[in-house]
Amino acid sequence: MPKACIVGSESVRMIELGHPWIIADAYTKRWPAGEAGELVDLTDASGRFLATALLDPKERIVARVLSRERVQLDRNWLKKRLERAIALRNDHADLADSNAYRLVNAEGDGLPGLTVDRYGDFLMVQIYCNGWKRHLKLVTQALDELLSPVGIYEKGRPQKTRELEAESDSKKYGRLLTGRPAPDPLIVRENGLDFEVSLERGLNTGLFLDQRKNRRDLMNRVKGKRFLNLFSYTGAFSVAAAAAGASLVTSVDASPSYMEIARANFRANKLDAKRHEFLNGDCFAVLEEMGRQRKSYDIILMDPPSFSTTAKSRFTTRGGTSDLVAAAVKLLKAGGLLITSSNHQKVDVAEYLKELRRGALQAESSLQVISLGGQPEDFPYPVTFPEGRYLKYAICVKG
């Protein structure tokens, strides 16, 4: 019988509104002792049952709601949730030319704190909640039964990822849970293009799956255009642009190792990297130098990490976006497109648009938003969970 854990009136209200997180407060401090991964009954002060939750007592999010009903986290319950997630992708996501996408999007698929990504014949599990650790074998068994992958990996999410990012390229954060190991690099398909990923090395695999639909949109806009990709990472947007017929693709990133992977991705798609530019350096410094050289572009895309540090500058989404917009707009032709993206969960759409406005005013330029998108269909989120709508992707025309 699960322990009964009383929550305060604010948490009662949030549960009834459908929010899946219980944040640590004075009430949770009085809960009976428990271990990460236990199932508990959340109740109000009168003892009324509210939800079944997965306990994670040492974290800020001390419990995650699995269901408003009494449930057991067993094979049958888990398989039903996974089957529903798989069906959503089959019914609603355009994956005809892609074999790399998200299969389970945590809270968005009723499995808070757990994600599962497909990379070709392999699966990647990530847990953002210690409560899932004791259920990991159950997860892999259910995935094996439903999908029969060649192998299933887990990639850990260590603390202090900001500090680790710079040294993480070669370090192994992924481990094989079951099945056969994947080649390294593993080649996967997205929108009919090939990309290298690593299921073992690095904090990330080398391809951000939540931008798949946005890369396809870019391919429809870039033919014959000069395209500048800032914070280009492993060059997925650059490959998409070059493959779609951009006359020049300039990729800029501070990491030499990412730049090498970008070149490899060009080669994987039989694209002549020598026809395009790969610039290793701080994006602000590169933009300044380009300004002195009077370079100009038809489309500029900036998809910075929420936080990054180089020898010359420190970038954060709050505050840094406006300076970046101001610097980039100066290199953009009149009528050209400025495409800006952010995955910072704590910056909502309204706040993000204010950053774009500040940048435009700083550059004494006008920007018209013609499209405001986010993550694709395989990254669903409940309407009761606004934090799930994290990706902002704005396409603006320079006046």
HUPEFEN-V465125 format. One record per run of one state. SS is the DSSP state (A for helix, B for strand, O for the rest). FROM is the first residue (numbers start at 1). LEN is the number of residues. If there is no record, write none. Layout:
BEGIN
<<SS FROM LEN> <SS FROM LEN>>
END
This chain:
BEGIN
<<O 1 2> <B 3 4> <O 7 2> <A 9 8> <O 17 4> <B 21 3> <O 24 4> <A 28 3> <O 31 8> <B 39 5> <O 44 5> <B 49 7> <O 56 5> <B 61 7> <O 68 7> <A 75 18> <O 93 7> <B 100 6> <A 106 4> <O 110 4> <B 114 6> <O 120 2> <B 122 6> <O 128 2> <A 130 18> <O 148 3> <B 151 5> <O 156 5> <A 161 5> <O 166 6> <B 172 1> <O 173 1> <B 174 6> <O 180 6> <B 186 5> <O 191 2> <B 193 5> <O 198 3> <B 201 1> <O 202 7> <A 209 11> <O 220 6> <B 226 5> <O 231 5> <A 236 8> <O 244 4> <B 248 6> <O 254 2> <A 256 13> <O 269 4> <A 273 3> <O 276 1> <B 277 4> <O 281 2> <A 283 10> <O 293 4> <B 297 6> <O 303 4> <B 307 3> <O 310 4> <B 314 3> <A 317 13> <O 330 2> <B 332 11> <O 343 6> <A 349 14> <O 363 4> <B 367 7> <O 374 12> <A 386 3> <O 389 3> <B 392 7> <O 399 1>>
END
